[in-house]
């Protein structure tokens, strides 16, 4: 029996008079959010999920055409959304949504606000779990310290991040430049990335730090392969999803992304980045101290900060 069929069976299960199944006893908000829990949804699919959360009591009774129009997506997008949740199609999903919507109407007039509040809290809870994973990863400090020494010794050091991963790469490069003499940031793919990687290798660089958050861009894979072809080694920070990117990297560090909201959040990759920066600083404390003092003097002279 498929997961969608199981959900429908649970929703339709007959229970003894005067009692509820454990599923029915859960608050409607929790039952709705459980449908999305652990699913990796595209931005368009998250828009559909968000509409269901915000308009559950109405949306659960819409046709596929009406729901698509309300959300501003195509009908096939709604069908793919239902399939991503494990249902055979939108009608099967609607069969599960309707009892939840009816219980929300019967249970609390503030159900919409409660659902949204729970959703935001659930997103934070998911990020806490991601941070716990990073905490376990850092229990053995030898790996991150070894990587930090390698990155610190690579002059120049190339930091690569394309598309959605640009922000993480920019943060790392911005901080690393305060403790490293030559950090080169690559945020464009194709021939631009290839040229930058060739120049880095020619200048004596040995390592590239690459960020690859979902959805993984094909040009990121091409850039990592290009780096390897030039003789550069690659440290990859990515989410736990296995794929071809991991196969191409010399070292892979994983940190989960928060995927409960419309756009991903990156608390765990950010924490892992900060740990690597600390490891780089510890690898050459004299250089770190000298560069930080020099930066502060320049900042003070020019009044960079309030």
VOPAGU-2260 file (C-alpha; in pm, 1 decimal, decimal comma):
REM VOPAGU-2260
SITE   aa  ch    i         X         Y         Z
SITE  UNK   A    0       0,0       0,0       0,0
SITE  UNK   A    1     141,4     342,2     -95,2
SITE  UNK   A    2     195,2     610,1     168,1
SITE  UNK   A    3     -91,5     808,8      17,7
SITE  UNK   A    4    -320,9     509,7      46,8
SITE  UNK   A    5    -209,5     453,6     403,1
SITE  UNK   A    6    -289,4     814,4     490,4
SITE  UNK   A    7    -633,2     784,3     334,7
SITE  UNK   A    8    -695,7     458,9     519,3
SITE  UNK   A    9    -600,1     620,0     848,5
SITE  UNK   A   10    -824,7     916,6     780,3
SITE  UNK   A   11   -1119,5     685,2     704,1
SITE  UNK   A   12   -1054,7     433,6     983,8
SITE  UNK   A   13   -1357,2     338,5    1194,4
SITE  UNK   A   14   -1300,2     385,8    1566,2
SITE  UNK   A   15   -1519,2     278,2    1855,5
SITE  UNK   A   16   -1799,3     514,4    1943,0
SITE  UNK   A   17   -1694,2     791,5    2176,3
SITE  UNK   A   18   -1322,0     748,8    2107,7
SITE  UNK   A   19   -1072,0     888,1    1859,6
SITE  UNK   A   20    -775,1     739,4    1682,9
SITE  UNK   A   21    -437,2     876,9    1785,3
SITE  UNK   A   22    -418,0    1053,5    1450,0
SITE  UNK   A   23    -755,2    1222,4    1492,1
SITE  UNK   A   24    -663,3    1326,0    1845,0
SITE  UNK   A   25    -373,5    1534,4    1717,6
SITE  UNK   A   26    -438,3    1905,6    1659,1
SITE  UNK   A   27    -531,2    1985,3    1296,3
SITE  UNK   A   28    -219,4    2201,0    1264,8
SITE  UNK   A   29       5,6    1907,9    1354,4
SITE  UNK   A   30    -178,0    1672,7    1119,2
SITE  UNK   A   31    -139,7    1916,8     830,3
SITE  UNK   A   32     226,8    1989,0     894,4
SITE  UNK   A   33     298,1    1615,4     921,6
SITE  UNK   A   34     208,4    1583,1     553,5
SITE  UNK   A   35     498,8    1812,4     464,0
SITE  UNK   A   36     744,3    1688,2     723,7
SITE  UNK   A   37    1070,9    1565,1     575,4
SITE  UNK   A   38     968,1    1643,8     217,8
SITE  UNK   A   39    1197,7    1842,8      -6,0
SITE  UNK   A   40     969,0    2076,9    -195,4
SITE  UNK   A   41    1055,9    2313,8    -476,2
SITE  UNK   A   42     977,1    2685,7    -425,3
SITE  UNK   A   43     659,9    2646,3    -632,0
SITE  UNK   A   44     550,2    2346,5    -427,3
SITE  UNK   A   45     613,7    2538,6    -107,6
SITE  UNK   A   46     380,4    2809,1    -234,1
SITE  UNK   A   47     109,3    2547,0    -265,5
SITE  UNK   A   48     185,3    2415,1      83,1
SITE  UNK   A   49     177,9    2766,9     224,0
SITE  UNK   A   50    -158,8    2833,4      62,5
SITE  UNK   A   51    -298,5    2515,5     216,4
SITE  UNK   A   52    -167,6    2623,7     555,2
SITE  UNK   A   53    -311,3    2973,5     529,5
SITE  UNK   A   54    -647,5    2872,3     376,4
SITE  UNK   A   55    -695,2    2513,7     492,0
SITE  UNK   A   56   -1069,0    2519,2     558,7
SITE  UNK   A   57   -1137,2    2656,1     210,3
SITE  UNK   A   58    -851,0    2507,5       8,5
SITE  UNK   A   59    -928,1    2149,9     110,5
SITE  UNK   A   60   -1250,5    2164,7     -92,2
SITE  UNK   A   61   -1115,0    2331,1    -407,1
SITE  UNK   A   62   -1078,8    2152,3    -737,8
SITE  UNK   A   63    -731,8    2116,5    -884,2
SITE  UNK   A   64    -812,2    2395,6   -1130,7
SITE  UNK   A   65    -931,1    2629,3    -856,3
SITE  UNK   A   66    -631,4    2558,3    -633,3
SITE  UNK   A   67    -387,0    2614,2    -919,6
SITE  UNK   A   68    -551,0    2948,5   -1001,5
SITE  UNK   A   69    -551,0    3061,8    -638,7
SITE  UNK   A   70    -183,6    2980,6    -590,8
SITE  UNK   A   71     -77,5    3098,3    -936,7
SITE  UNK   A   72      72,7    2771,4   -1058,3
SITE  UNK   A   73     -17,8    2519,8   -1328,3
SITE  UNK   A   74    -240,4    2218,7   -1272,9
SITE  UNK   A   75      52,8    1978,7   -1339,2
SITE  UNK   A   76     239,6    2160,8   -1060,9
SITE  UNK   A   77     -39,0    2073,1    -818,1
SITE  UNK   A   78     -30,7    1711,7    -934,9
SITE  UNK   A   79     348,3    1696,3    -885,7
SITE  UNK   A   80     305,1    1853,5    -543,1
SITE  UNK   A   81      62,6    1578,4    -439,4
SITE  UNK   A   82     299,8    1314,7    -576,7
SITE  UNK   A   83     591,0    1463,1    -381,6
SITE  UNK   A   84     389,1    1403,5     -64,1
SITE  UNK   A   85     336,8    1039,5    -157,3
SITE  UNK   A   86     -13,4    1057,7    -302,7
SITE  UNK   A   87    -131,7     914,2    -632,1
SITE  UNK   A   88    -270,5    1254,6    -730,8
SITE  UNK   A   89    -445,5    1563,2    -606,8
SITE  UNK   A   90    -782,5    1389,7    -539,2
SITE  UNK   A   91    -608,1    1149,4    -299,9
SITE  UNK   A   92    -442,5    1440,3    -120,8
SITE  UNK   A   93    -773,4    1625,7     -98,0
SITE  UNK   A   94    -935,9    1317,9      58,3
SITE  UNK   A   95    -689,1    1353,0     345,2
SITE  UNK   A   96    -707,4    1732,3     369,2
SITE  UNK   A   97   -1085,0    1750,1     403,3
SITE  UNK   A   98   -1116,3    1566,2     738,6
SITE  UNK   A   99    -833,9    1781,7     876,5
SITE  UNK   A  100   -1010,8    2096,8     756,8
SITE  UNK   A  101   -1341,9    1987,2     910,1
SITE  UNK   A  102   -1177,9    1913,9    1244,7
SITE  UNK   A  103   -1010,5    2255,2    1233,0
SITE  UNK   A  104   -1347,0    2424,3    1180,4
SITE  UNK   A  105   -1503,0    2225,7    1461,9
SITE  UNK   A  106   -1212,5    2264,1    1699,1
SITE  UNK   A  107   -1099,9    2625,3    1700,2
SITE  UNK   A  108   -1186,6    2948,9    1522,4
SITE  UNK   A  109    -821,3    3044,8    1545,6
SITE  UNK   A  110    -696,4    2731,2    1369,7
SITE  UNK   A  111    -535,8    2924,3    1080,6
SITE  UNK   A  112    -322,1    3133,8    1314,6
SITE  UNK   A  113    -235,7    2827,7    1521,3
SITE  UNK   A  114    -127,2    2635,0    1212,8
SITE  UNK   A  115      97,8    2916,2    1099,6
SITE  UNK   A  116     247,3    2961,0    1446,1
SITE  UNK   A  117     317,7    2589,6    1469,0
SITE  UNK   A  118     466,7    2590,0    1122,5
SITE  UNK   A  119     717,7    2859,7    1209,6
SITE  UNK   A  120     807,5    2684,4    1532,5
SITE  UNK   A  121     846,7    2357,8    1343,9
SITE  UNK   A  122    1088,2    2531,5    1106,4
SITE  UNK   A  123    1299,7    2641,0    1402,2
SITE  UNK   A  124    1285,0    2291,8    1550,3
SITE  UNK   A  125    1408,6    2148,1    1220,6
SITE  UNK   A  126    1703,5    2389,6    1221,2
SITE  UNK   A  127    1786,7    2287,6    1576,5
SITE  UNK   A  128    1807,4    1928,7    1451,8
SITE  UNK   A  129    2037,6    2041,8    1171,2
SITE  UNK   A  130    2261,2    2217,6    1422,2
SITE  UNK   A  131    2265,9    1903,6    1637,4
SITE  UNK   A  132    2401,2    1716,4    1334,4
SITE  UNK   A  133    2681,4    1972,5    1299,3
SITE  UNK   A  134    2750,4    1942,9    1671,1
SITE  UNK   A  135    2795,3    1566,8    1633,9
SITE  UNK   A  136    3013,4    1621,8    1326,6
SITE  UNK   A  137    3242,8    1849,8    1527,0
SITE  UNK   A  138    3272,1    1608,6    1819,8
SITE  UNK   A  139    3596,7    1489,6    1661,2
SITE  UNK   A  140    3779,6    1817,6    1602,3
SITE  UNK   A  141    4070,8    1658,3    1417,0
SITE  UNK   A  142    3891,9    1653,6    1081,4
SITE  UNK   A  143    3790,3    2019,0    1081,3
SITE  UNK   A  144    4131,2    2126,3    1215,9
SITE  UNK   A  145    4308,6    1929,4     941,5
SITE  UNK   A  146    4089,0    2087,5     675,5
SITE  UNK   A  147    4144,6    2431,7     827,5
SITE  UNK   A  148    4521,0    2385,3     801,9
SITE  UNK   A  149    4495,4    2281,5     437,7
SITE  UNK   A  150    4277,5    2579,3     346,9
SITE  UNK   A  151    4500,3    2819,5     539,3
SITE  UNK   A  152    4807,0    2691,1     354,6
SITE  UNK   A  153    4647,2    2727,8      10,2
SITE  UNK   A  154    4758,9    3062,1    -130,6
SITE  UNK   A  155    4549,0    3163,7    -308,9
SITE  UNK   A  156    4239,4    3001,1    -160,9
SITE  UNK   A  157    3939,0    2984,8    -394,2
SITE  UNK   A  158    3586,3    2995,6    -249,7
SITE  UNK   A  159    3313,2    2880,5    -488,1
SITE  UNK   A  160    2937,9    2927,5    -455,9
SITE  UNK   A  161    2687,2    2953,5    -739,7
SITE  UNK   A  162    2318,9    3048,0    -748,5
SITE  UNK   A  163    2153,8    2993,9    -408,1
SITE  UNK   A  164    2493,6    2915,5    -251,6
SITE  UNK   A  165    2638,5    3257,9    -332,5
SITE  UNK   A  166    2547,9    3404,2       6,6
SITE  UNK   A  167    2735,8    3134,0     197,9
SITE  UNK   A  168    3041,9    3169,3     -25,0
SITE  UNK   A  169    3039,5    3547,9      10,1
SITE  UNK   A  170    3017,6    3526,1     389,1
SITE  UNK   A  171    3306,0    3281,0     407,9
SITE  UNK   A  172    3524,7    3478,3     166,7
SITE  UNK   A  173    3451,6    3807,8     345,3
SITE  UNK   A  174    3561,1    3665,4     680,6
SITE  UNK   A  175    3850,4    3459,2     543,0
SITE  UNK   A  176    4009,3    3766,6     381,7
SITE  UNK   A  177    4072,2    3906,4     728,5
SITE  UNK   A  178    4296,8    3612,5     821,0
SITE  UNK   A  179    4420,5    3487,1     481,2
SITE  UNK   A  180    4641,9    3681,3     236,1
SITE  UNK   A  181    4469,4    3581,9     -90,2
SITE  UNK   A  182    4107,0    3466,9    -103,9
SITE  UNK   A  183    3940,7    3449,8    -445,0
SITE  UNK   A  184    3563,4    3436,3    -466,3
SITE  UNK   A  185    3391,3    3265,6    -760,5
SITE  UNK   A  186    3015,9    3321,1    -790,3
SITE  UNK   A  187    2968,3    3275,3   -1165,6
SITE  UNK   A  188    2982,4    2946,4   -1349,6
SITE  UNK   A  189    3087,3    2844,4   -1699,3
SITE  UNK   A  190    3402,0    2982,3   -1853,5
SITE  UNK   A  191    3427,9    3254,2   -1586,1
SITE  UNK   A  192    3465,0    2991,4   -1313,9
SITE  UNK   A  193    3704,4    2784,4   -1524,3
SITE  UNK   A  194    3929,9    3084,9   -1590,5
SITE  UNK   A  195    3935,4    3175,5   -1219,2
SITE  UNK   A  196    4024,4    2819,8   -1122,3
SITE  UNK   A  197    4306,0    2803,7   -1377,8
SITE  UNK   A  198    4446,2    3131,7   -1248,3
SITE  UNK   A  199    4426,1    3012,7    -890,4
SITE  UNK   A  200    4616,8    2695,1    -970,3
SITE  UNK   A  201    4877,3    2886,8   -1172,0
SITE  UNK   A  202    4928,2    3123,3    -878,0
SITE  UNK   A  203    5006,2    2833,7    -645,2
SITE  UNK   A  204    4666,3    2751,0    -501,3
SITE  UNK   A  205    4599,9    2395,6    -387,4
SITE  UNK   A  206    4242,3    2395,4    -253,2
SITE  UNK   A  207    3893,3    2512,8    -340,6
SITE  UNK   A  208    3616,5    2543,5     -82,1
SITE  UNK   A  209    3283,9    2489,0    -259,4
SITE  UNK   A  210    2931,9    2542,7    -128,0
SITE  UNK   A  211    2644,3    2353,9    -287,5
SITE  UNK   A  212    2300,9    2391,6    -133,8
SITE  UNK   A  213    1983,4    2246,7    -288,7
SITE  UNK   A  214    1862,1    2261,7    -549,8
SITE  UNK   A  215    2205,4    2166,9    -676,0
SITE  UNK   A  216    2307,9    2350,1    -991,5
SITE  UNK   A  217    2461,4    2156,4   -1278,7
SITE  UNK   A  218    2714,1    2436,7   -1323,8
SITE  UNK   A  219    2839,9    2373,3    -968,9
SITE  UNK   A  220    2918,4    2014,2   -1063,9
SITE  UNK   A  221    3092,5    2136,6   -1379,3
SITE  UNK   A  222    3299,7    2386,2   -1178,1
SITE  UNK   A  223    3407,2    2122,0    -925,6
SITE  UNK   A  224    3509,0    1889,8   -1206,2
SITE  UNK   A  225    3700,6    2174,7   -1367,4
SITE  UNK   A  226    3881,4    2241,5   -1040,4
SITE  UNK   A  227    3982,3    1878,5   -1013,0
SITE  UNK   A  228    4099,2    1875,2   -1375,7
SITE  UNK   A  229    4338,6    2162,6   -1303,5
SITE  UNK   A  230    4489,3    1977,8   -1008,9
SITE  UNK   A  231    4307,0    2165,7    -734,1
SITE  UNK   A  232    4156,0    1969,8    -446,0
SITE  UNK   A  233    3801,4    2039,2    -331,5
SITE  UNK   A  234    3637,7    2067,6       8,2
SITE  UNK   A  235    3261,2    2057,6     -37,4
SITE  UNK   A  236    3003,1    2187,8     209,7
SITE  UNK   A  237    2662,2    2057,1     109,1
SITE  UNK   A  238    2338,8    1912,3     245,9
SITE  UNK   A  239    2321,0    1542,6     341,8
SITE  UNK   A  240    2167,4    1439,9       8,2
SITE  UNK   A  241    2405,2    1204,8    -171,4
SITE  UNK   A  242    2475,7    1272,8    -536,7
SITE  UNK   A  243    2739,4    1331,6    -802,5
SITE  UNK   A  244    2877,3    1639,5    -625,2
SITE  UNK   A  245    2993,2    1426,4    -333,7
SITE  UNK   A  246    3161,1    1181,8    -570,6
SITE  UNK   A  247    3373,1    1460,1    -721,6
SITE  UNK   A  248    3490,8    1623,8    -397,2
SITE  UNK   A  249    3804,6    1527,2    -206,4
SITE  UNK   A  250    3644,4    1608,2     128,6
SITE  UNK   A  251    3273,9    1649,8     200,4
SITE  UNK   A  252    3119,4    1812,6     507,5
SITE  UNK   A  253    2741,7    1795,4     535,6
SITE  UNK   A  254    2500,0    2030,1     707,2
SITE  UNK   A  255    2124,7    2017,4     665,3
SITE  UNK   A  256    1929,1    2310,2     525,4
SITE  UNK   A  257    1602,7    2425,7     677,1
SITE  UNK   A  258    1335,4    2339,9     422,5
SITE  UNK   A  259    1011,5    2396,9     613,9
SITE  UNK   A  260     947,5    2749,4     483,5
SITE  UNK   A  261     910,0    2895,0     133,9
SITE  UNK   A  262    1286,7    2947,3     108,7
SITE  UNK   A  263    1560,1    2738,6     267,2
SITE  UNK   A  264    1746,9    2862,2     572,5
SITE  UNK   A  265    2114,2    2793,6     638,2
SITE  UNK   A  266    2182,1    2803,0    1011,5
SITE  UNK   A  267    2375,6    2473,7    1006,4
SITE  UNK   A  268    2592,5    2544,4     697,0
SITE  UNK   A  269    2664,8    2887,2     845,6
SITE  UNK   A  270    2778,9    2730,7    1172,8
SITE  UNK   A  271    2996,7    2481,1     986,7
SITE  UNK   A  272    3150,5    2768,1     790,1
SITE  UNK   A  273    3230,7    2953,4    1112,6
SITE  UNK   A  274    3396,8    2641,1    1251,9
SITE  UNK   A  275    3616,2    2612,8     940,5
SITE  UNK   A  276    3711,6    2978,7     970,4
SITE  UNK   A  277    3811,1    2917,2    1331,7
SITE  UNK   A  278    4020,2    2619,0    1222,8
SITE  UNK   A  279    4192,9    2834,9     961,6
SITE  UNK   A  280    4266,8    3098,4    1223,4
SITE  UNK   A  281    4407,4    2836,5    1461,4
SITE  UNK   A  282    4629,3    2694,0    1185,9
SITE  UNK   A  283    4845,8    3007,7    1178,3
SITE  UNK   A  284    4775,9    3215,8    1491,4
SITE  UNK   A  285    5058,1    3463,7    1431,3
SITE  UNK   A  286    4937,4    3546,0    1080,4
SITE  UNK   A  287    4580,3    3564,0    1206,2
SITE  UNK   A  288    4666,7    3804,6    1486,4
SITE  UNK   A  289    4876,7    4024,2    1259,9
SITE  UNK   A  290    4612,0    4049,5     990,0
SITE  UNK   A  291    4329,3    4114,8    1235,2
SITE  UNK   A  292    4525,9    4392,7    1407,3
SITE  UNK   A  293    4611,2    4548,1    1071,5
SITE  UNK   A  294    4247,7    4535,7     964,5
SITE  UNK   A  295    4129,3    4699,0    1285,6
SITE  UNK   A  296    4383,2    4979,7    1246,6
SITE  UNK   A  297    4268,6    5052,5     891,8
SITE  UNK   A  298    3903,8    5032,8     997,6
SITE  UNK   A  299    3960,5    5277,1    1280,8
SITE  UNK   A  300    4156,0    5520,9    1061,5
SITE  UNK   A  301    3884,7    5533,9     798,7
SITE  UNK   A  302    3588,0    5513,7    1033,8
SITE  UNK   A  303    3436,0    5203,5     879,8
SITE  UNK   A  304    3220,5    5130,4    1182,5
SITE  UNK   A  305    2999,2    5324,8    1417,2
